[in-house]
Amino acid sequence: MSSPSPAARPPLAGVRERLRALGVAAGRRRAAALRAALAVGTPLVVGAATGHTAEGGQAALGAFVVLYGDGMPYRRRAWLLTGIALVLALAMGLGSLVAASDAATVLAATLVGALSALLVVGLRVGPPREYFVVLVFLLGTTLPVDASAAPKRAGLVLAGGAIAWLIALAPALLRRPGPEHAAVRRATTAVARLLRSVGGPAAAAAGHDAVVAVHAAVDATDGSGSADAIRRAAALEPVLEAALALHVEDSPPLDRGWAALVRDAPDASAGAPGPHPPLPDRAAGPRLRDAVAALRASRAPGAAPAAGDDEPEPRRWRAPLRWSVGGGSPYRRVAVRMAVAVGGGLLLGHALGLDHPSWVAVSAAAVLQGSTFVLARSRALHRTVGTAIGVLLAGAIFALDPSTGVVIALIVALQATIELFVVAAYGFAVVFITPLVLLLIEVGGAGPAVRSLADVRLVDTIVGSALGALIAVLARPARGRGHLAAAQADAIRAAGDVLVPALTPGATRERLVAGRRRIQGALLRLRAAQGDAIGDAIRRDPRADVRWPVTATVERLAHLTLALPDEPGRLGPAGADPQAVRAVVDAFAARAEGAGGDAGLLGREVAPIPGLPRTTRTLEALRAELADLPA
């Protein structure tokens, strides 16, 4: 089968996908919108009720904490939100300290942009990433210049962050099931929908939805502490991979009983679910049967990992931050790009004589939240058009001269609306971001004068969006570094650079350490390449969806090799053949790059590696995934 082509999609497919994604997002994000409204409204109401409206507005900036970590296990989310609250408070304090000097503001903004970008990508913090750190810093520079007020303002933001922390984690305090369980349920539903769609026109879209959902479930369960959720998410991956393989093989439609088996609750025969529905005569058929049986077994009470797994199970949810600044890390480019956007935006705004250069920097930072040039270009267009409409909306609001109470109610309503639609309809959400920011600036102490500046926001946004799009073009990685196939091959070879010395008696420790360092950088490049390729719930590339199982398997292999003992050759006397392992790894890497590889090694099962059952199974799974790739 030839590689699926995005151009082959029906003309209205994108519209239908947007509408479907918008409906799903709206249904799933109501709780998130409610939390955001409560978090931003509480300090505003308290401040107004106590006669400290400006302080309440500044504390409301800490409410942006609630927007982070949605879907994360409560334990991880608690630590993340604590860190975000502290960073936002520091950003506000720093912005207040440097506001009197344009040069100091530009320098500090550049550092804030670089460090916050490096921090969030290193810790795998999802959207809105570093955007609100930059925004709070720049808002701090727009408040009345008073360096002595910096500690107070930082404390108010921290207090608002504490309120948001409590609201975000309230379900945990009520002992409700963690988000990881909901993520696994959504992934199960998405995989079942894919099985129902195999062989039909909706298979490509269903496959992308399933890839996104399973990826989110695996990420949500890593480090969650819920063995049941971890086990079920891991068991979903082989089912997804087998279903995608059937799609690649142009399989005819499957019996709907397979989707029912994936969805069904456990029963007494979970490990052997009885007569299987018929399967088409395809290579991936037996894989699907075995994967579904394993999935049902994972749901059985007291289910445990397979016997003989004496290898350590590595944690995957984050990488040590030092990897992000190490040699070959793609994250350094992300940090430099954000530093140029924020610092350069301020410089450009001053050079053009704009009244609010900070809005240029904010717009450039927002555009660069898109991980690829295509997404950045789309965000630039959406932000410009959305801001134009938002300026008209803000002008209408200010023309009515609303009271403080009405302004607070509008801020709460705008925040809820933004959070409800920002994932699926960014341009629509931007319409409400402009009046929200202007209202927050006014309530926070900038005074009514901000009302007369609504119209200049459009000019600043156009300039900032154009700057962000230009930086995205200039900072695009070379194809060899950013291409998904090359990143997969590099990570496979890097895994071999750790595995082979670990199996080779007499290997030097320097060789093993060098291999570990290489695999760290390769993992980061692989994650960046897959993240760029996979898109999101709306934008998809069928070729990247087909390659997702390879990335998932390579990541498992890489983490298993990093968990090996750090003594070279310690596993060698058990009977493993390091050169045979090297040959297998090289053949797999060549196949991932499209160079063919050794057909003999690709056509037979991987020989067991003594003492490493998980690694052996992962190598065998990788062989099967590579065999399924389109020619």
N, C-alpha and C positions, 0 to 999 in steps of 0.2 A: 504494500500500500504506500502511496506517495504521501509526503508530509502534508497535513491539512493546511489549507490556506485561508487566512482571514478574509481574503477578498471574495471567497466563495460564499460568504454568508448572504442571506436574503437582504434586500435594501432596508427593510423595516426591522431587521433583527436587533439593531442597536436600540431603536426606540422601544421595542418590546422588552428588551433586557432592562432598560432604565426603569420602565414602568414596574416591572416585576420586582427589581431590586428596591425601588422606592417603597413599594408596598411592604416588602419584607422588613426593610429598615425601619419604616414607620411603626410597624407592629412591635419590633424588638426594642426600639429605642424610646418607647414611652417612659419606661422606668428611668432611663438615663436622663431624659429631658426633665422629669420631675425632680430628680436629685439635683440637677444643675440649677433649676429654678429655686429650689429651697436653699441651696448653698449660696447663691448670689443675693437672694432676697433677705435672708436672715440678718446679716450685718447691716444692710441698708435700713431695714425696719427698726432694728435696735438703735442705730445711730440717729434716725429721725425721731424716734420716741423719746430719746434722752437729750435731744437738742444738740447732737454732734453729727450732723448730716455729712459733713466733709470727711470726718473720721470713718463713718460707716461706709462711705464710698471707697475710701482707700482700703479698708478691710475687705470690701467686696472683691478686690482684685485677687485676694488669696483664694476666692471661691473657684478660680480656674483649676485648682488642684483636683476638683471633683471630676474633671474631664479626662483624667489619666487612669490607665489601668483597667478600663472596662473589660470584663471577661476574665481578668486574672484571678487566681485563687486568692482568698482573703489574706492569707499570711504574706504572700508576695506583694499584694496591693497595699497592705498596711505599711510595709517598709518603703515601697515606691512613693506613696503619697507623702510620707514623712519627709523623704528627701526632696520631693518637688516643692513642698511648702517651705522648707529651709532655703532652697535655691531661689524661689520667688521673693522671699523676704530679703535675701542678700541683693537680688537684682534691684528691688525698690530702693534699698538703702544706698547702693552704689549710684543709681541714677540720681538720687537727691544730692549726693556728695559732689558729683561732677557737673551738675547742671549749669553752674555759673561759667564754665569754660567750654567753648566749642571744641577746642583741640582735645581737652580731656574727655569730653563726651564721645568724640569720634574714636579715640584710642580705647576707652573703656567699652564702647559698643562693639568694637572689633574683637576684643578679648571675650566678651560675653557671648557673642555669636559663635566663635570658634570653640570655646570650652563647653558651652551648653550642647552644641551639635555633637561634639566628640563624646560627651557623657551619655546622651540619650541613645546614640547608635551603638555605643559600646555595651550598654546595658539592655539593648533591645527594647527600648521604650517606644511604643507605637505612637501614631498620631494622637495629639497635635505636636508631639516631639518637642523641639526647642522653641517653637513659635511663641508660646506664652511667656517664656523666660525673657525673650527679646522684647516682647510687647510690654511687659511690666517694667522692665528697665527703661524703655523709651517713654512710657507714661510717667515714670518718676522724674524724667527730665523736663516734662511739660508742666509739672506743678510749680507753684510759686517757689522761686529760688530761695532755699533756706537750708544750708548744710547742717545746721544744728537740729533740724527736724528729721534728719535721716534715721536715727534710731527709733523714733516714735513711729514713723511711717513704716519702717521695716517690721516693727512689732505689731502694727495693725494688720499688715498683710499676713504675718504669721498667725495672728488670731483668727483671721478669716480662713486661713488654710486649715486651722484646727477644727473650725466648725464644719468645713467641707469634708475633712477627714472623718468626722463622726457620722455625717450624713452618708458618705460613700460606703462606710463599713457597718452601717446600722443593721443590714441583714445578717451579718456575722454575729452581732451582739444578740440578735433574736434567734440565733442558732438555726438559721435557714440554710439549706444545702448550698454549697459553694458554686460559683460560676462555672467551675470546671465540669460539673455534672450537666449543666444546661448546654455547655459547648459540645459535650459528647452526644447528648440527645440530638442536637441540631446536625452534627456530623452524621449520625446514624440515619436520620431522615434523608439527608442529602445523598448518601451512598445508596440507600434504597431507591431513591428517585432516579439515580443514574442507572441502576440495574433495570428499572422499568423502561428506561429510555434507550438502552442499547439497541442498535439496529434501526433507530428512528431518526427523524430530522432534529429532534431536541437533544440528541446525545451529547453534542459538543458543549452546549450551554450547561447541561446537567453535569457533565464531567468537570467543567470549570467550577461550578458551584460546590461540587463535592471536594475538589482539591482545596479550595479556600476554606471550607468548613472543617475538613480533617486537619489541615495545617493549623487552624485556630485551636482545634481541640487538643492536638498534641502539645502545642505551645502552652495552652491553659493548664494542662495537667502536669507538665514538667515542674517539679519542685512543689507540687500542691500538697503532698502528704496524704493524698487519698489513693491508696493502692488500687481500689476498685476502679476509679476513674482512669488512672494511669494504664491499668491492664486493658480496659475496654478501648481506650483511644489507640493503644498500640495494636490491638487486634483488628481495628478498623482499617489500618493502613494496608495490610495485604489484600483485604477485600477490595478496597479502592484500586489498588494496583492491578489486580486481576480483572476488574471491570474495565479499566482503561485499556488493558491489553486486548480484551475482546472488541472494544471499540476500534482500536488500531487495526485489528484483523478483519474489519468489516463483517463482524458477526451479525447474523440475523437476530431478530428480537428474541429475548429470553423469556422463558416461562415466568409469569408474575410470582410464582411461588418462591423464587430466589429473593425477591424484594421482601416478601413476607417473612422469610427465614431471618433476614437481617433485622427486621423490625421487632419480631416476636419476643416476648418475655421468656426467661429461662424456664426449662421444665426438667423433668427427671432424667431425660435422655439428652441433655444439652451437648454432651461430648459427641454423640452420634445421633443426629437429628432425624433419624428415620429415613424413609425413602426420599431420595432427592428428586426434585423436579428435573425434567429432561434438560440436557445441555447440548448446544450445537457442537458439531465435530470440529473443534478449534483447539489450538495448542494451549490456550489459556483456560480451557474448561476445567481440567483437573485442578488447576491452581485455585480457581474460584470455589470449587467444591471443598478443598482442604481449608481455604481461608474462612469460608462461612462456618465450617465445623469448628474451627479454632475460635472464631468470634463467639459462637454460642457457648463453647466451653468456658470462655473467659467470663461469662455471665453467671456461671454456676456458683452457688454458695461455697465459699472456701476455696475458690479457684486459686491456683498457685502457679508460679513460673514453671517452665519445663524442667524436668529432672536433669541433673548433670551440669547445670549452669553455674560453674564455679568462678566465672569471670566477674569482676566487679561491675555493677550497673552505674554508669556515669550519669551525672546530672547535666542537663542540656539547656536549661532555660536561660542561662546567661554565660557570657565568656568573661574571663578576667579582663579588667579594663586595660591592663598593660598590652593586651593583644591589639587594641585599637590604635596604639601609637607605635607598634612594632614595624619592622621592615616589611614592605609589601602590603600593608593594611590599606584597603580602599577607603577606610573611614577618615583617614587624614585628608583625603581630597574633599570629603563632605564637609569637614570642619573648615578648611580653607575657603571653600565655596561660600559657606554661610558667613564667614568673617568678611569676605569681600562684599557680599550683598549688604550686610548691615553697615559696616564702616564706609564702604563705597557709596551706599545710598545716602548716608548723612553728608558726605563730602559733595556728592552731586547736588543734593538739595541746597546746600550752602552756596555752591558755585552758581546755581541757577537763580539764587536769590529768593527761593521759596520760603513762605512764612513758617512752614512746619516740615523741615527736612526729615524729622523722625517718621513721618507717614510714608515717605519714599522708602526708608529702610524697612519699615514694617511690611509694606507691599512686596518688596523684593524678597524678604524672608518667607512670606506666605507662598509666593510662587514656587520657591525652591523646596516646599514640602513635597512636591511631585518628584518621585524618585527617578523618572526618566525625562528626556527632553520632550517627548510627546505629552506626558502628564503635566510638565511644567508649562508648556505652551498652552495647554487647555486651561490650566489654572490662571495664567495671565489673562486670557480672553475672558474667562468667567469673572475674574476679580474686577476687571475693568468695567464690563457691562453691568455687573451686579452693583458695583460702587456707584455708577452713574444713576442707577435707579434708587439706590440707597440714599444718595445725596438729596434727591427729590423728596424721599420719605422723611429724611431728617429735617429738611427745610419746612415741610408741612407741619411736623411736630413742633418745631421751635416757633413757627408762626402762631400757633395756638397758645403760646406762653403757658405751658402746663405748670401746675403747682408741684411742689416737692413730692407729695403723695402720688400724684399721677405719673411723675417721672420714674419713681421707684417701681410702680406697677408696670410701666412700659419696659423698664429694664428687665424685670422678671419675665415678662411675656416674650420679649425678644430673645433672651437667653434660652428659654425653653424651645422656641421655634427653631433657633439655630441648631441646637443639639439634636432636635428631632430629624432634621433634613440634611445636615452637613455631610454625612457619609454618602448618601445616594444622590444628592442634588446640590453640589457645592456652589454653583452659581446662584441658585435660589437662596441659599443660606447667606451668601455675601450681601444680598440686598438688606438684610437685617443687621449685619455686623457693623456697617457704617454708623447707623444711628445709635446702636448699642455703645460703641466706643466713645462717640461724642457725648452721649448722656452720662457715661461713667466719668469722663473727664470733667464734665461740669459738676456732677455731684461730688466728685473727689476733691474739689477745691480750686479748679481752674477758673471758676466764675462764669457768669452769663456771657462773657465775651466770646466764648467758644461757639455760640450760636451763629455769629456772623462769619465763622470760618468754615461752615459746612460746604460751601461751594468750592473752596480751594482744595478740599480733600480729593476731588475728582482729578485735578491736575497732578497732585502728588501721587495718586494711585497709578495713573497712566505712566508717569515717569518711573515709578518703582517697579511696576509690572514689566515694563520694557527692559529695565535693568536686570530683573530676575531671569527673564527669558534669555537675554544675551549671555548671562553667566552660565545658564544651563547649556547653551550651545557650546561655549568655549570650554566648559569643564567636562564635556562628554568624554568618557574613557575610550581609549583605543579599542578597536573591535577585539583584538587579541586578548585584552585584559577583561573586557566586560561581557564577552560572549558566553552564553550559558554553557555550551558544549565544551569550550576551552576550560571554563572554571571547573566543570565536573571532572574532566580529565586530569587537571592539575591537582585536585583534591584526592583523586584515586592514587596518583603517583606519590603524593605526599603521605598518604596512609601507608603505602609500601615502604617509604623511607623511615617509618617508625616500626612497622611490623617486622621487616627483615632483620634489622639489628637486634631486635628483641629475641629473635629466633636463632641468631648466629653466635655460636661460641667464639670468644676471642674478639668480638666486635668492640670498638672503642666507645667509651661513654660519650666522647665528643660527637661521634656519629649519631648516637641516639638523641642527644640534646639538639643537634642541628635538625634532625628529622622532626622532633616535637615543635621546634620553632617554625619550621616550614608548614607543618600541617595547621598550625594556628592561623597563619596568614591565609592559607588556602581555604580554610573554613570560612573566614570572613569574606573572602572574595566570592565564594560559592553562594553564601547567603545574600550578598549584595546582588549578584547576577540573577539569582532566582527571584529575589524580591522585585527587581526591575522587570523581569520577564513575566511574572505571574499576574501583574496588574492588581486588580481588586475585584469586588463583587460585580462591577459593571463592565470594566474594560478587560478584555481577555485576548490571549494569543493561543490558539489551539496547539501550536507547536510547543509552547512552553508547558501547557497542561500535560501533554504526552510525556515530556521529560521530567515532570515533577517526581514521579516515583523513583527515578534514578537519583535525583538530588536527595530525597528522603533517605534512600538506602546508603548513599555515600556518606551522608551526615552520621548515620548510625555506625558505619564502619570507622569513620574518623574518630568518633568519641570512644569507641571500644579500643582503638589502638592507643589513644591517649591515656586510657585507664590501665594499660599494661604496666608491669613492674618496670622501674627505671634502672634496672641492672641489665646491661647488654648480655645476651646469650643465656639468660636464666632459664628460658623455656626450651633452649636448643637440645639438651640431652634427652628430651622426651621423644625424639624421633622425627621432628619436623624437618622438612627440606627447605631451607631459606631460598635457594635458587629457584625451586619450583614455585614458591610463593611469589617471588619477584617476577617470574615469567607470567603468572596468572594476572598479577596487578598490571603489568605493562600491556598485556593483551586487552584487558578491560579498559584501560585508559585510551588505547588506540581506537577501540570500538566507540567509546564515548565521543571522541573527536570526529568520528566518521571515517577513520583511516582503515577500517576493516578489522585489524587485529588477527591473532592466531585463531583460525577457524577451528582447529582441533581443540584448543582450550575452551573456546566459546561454546563448543558443541557437546561437552560432557560435564558432568557434575564436578564440583570442586572437591579435591581430595581432603579428607578431614585433617585438621591441624590439631595434633594432640594437646589437650589441656585448654583449648580455645573453642568450645562448642558454639558460643554466640558468634564469634568472629567467622567461623566456618559457615554457619547458616547465613550470615549477612553477606559473605562473599558469594554464596550460591544464589541468594536472592538478587544480588547485583548482576550476576551472570544472566539470570532469567529476565531482568528488566532490560538489560542491554540487548538481549536477543529480540525483545519486543519492539525496539525502536524502529521507526520507518526507515527504509533504505534511502 
